[in-house]
Amino acid sequence: MSQKDFIGIDIGNSRLKVARICDGGIERCINVKTHPITGLFDRLYRKISVEKWPAQCRLAIICSVCSEADPPLFKSLKKLNLFEKELFLKHSDIPLCINSQIKKPQQIGIDRILNAYAALKLYGKPCIVISAGTAITVDLVDGSGEFRGGAIGPGFRLSMKALTRGTSRLPCIDAEKPARICGVNTVEAMKSGVYHFCGSGVKTLVQKFAEKTSGVQAVVVTGGDGELLNLYDCHQNIIFNPELLFMGMWRLFLEHSGLNSNAKI
């Protein structure tokens, strides 16, 4: 690997993704389910071995929102000796101004901050950033480049699981775009309900956020379920970037050389 290459690791609540990032492009990306935590990194290492990744890499940059996965990751990385240096990103590593009305900024998910930073750098300000995963988050970066906060709601699959677990007769099914809006059976009705409740809720938030700041440059959508959100009628500049978080890592890597030494684990 060259000095400009690194490995990005994104530990989410549902999926753990690993990408080789080379000159701002995603050269290779793999992912595994985050749960169960037991055996997670054995599964990951097997997948890396099958994909024939480089045996020794210079740097890994890690963004995690799943705290229970961090200790075994730390242990596994040291045991496997895959990288010369590993960096768990902290809020202080990301140079994004956070609005003073946010009382406890350290409680904001590091993924939300990194996605907002990436969207700001790639697409300009103001912008709205949507991440559709286990949860759906909608965040606003205003005209001055400040992170103003946002909204968090259940994602498509989490909503579907809640229906199943909270009732006695609704089946366990996957979330997907429904064949019709008016379901003619229970499964169709569940698919329609989750799809349209989630999608319409996000559209409303986008419209409300756009009213708070004029001249929104882009509505940036990322996350594994981003393509399920049909937002093209709520703003003229909708951008789908499934690798937004990794692009945020790349911009940090390029623009802030101190990033490579301030948080070695």
Buried (B, 14 or more C-beta within 10 A) or exposed (E): BEEEBBBBBBBBBBBBBBBBBBEEEBEBBBBBEBEEEEEBBEEBBEBBEEEEBBEEBBBBBBBBBBEEBBEBBBEBBEEEEBBEBBBBBEBEBBEBEBBEEBEEBEEBBBBBBBBBBBBBBBBBBBBBBBBBBBBBBBBBBBBEBBBBBBBBBBBBBBBBBEBBEEEEEBEEBEBBEBEEEEBEEEEBBBBBBBBBBBBEBBBEBBEEBBEEBEEBBBBBBBBBBBEBBBBEEBBEEBBBBBBBBBBBBBBBBEEEEEBBEEBEE
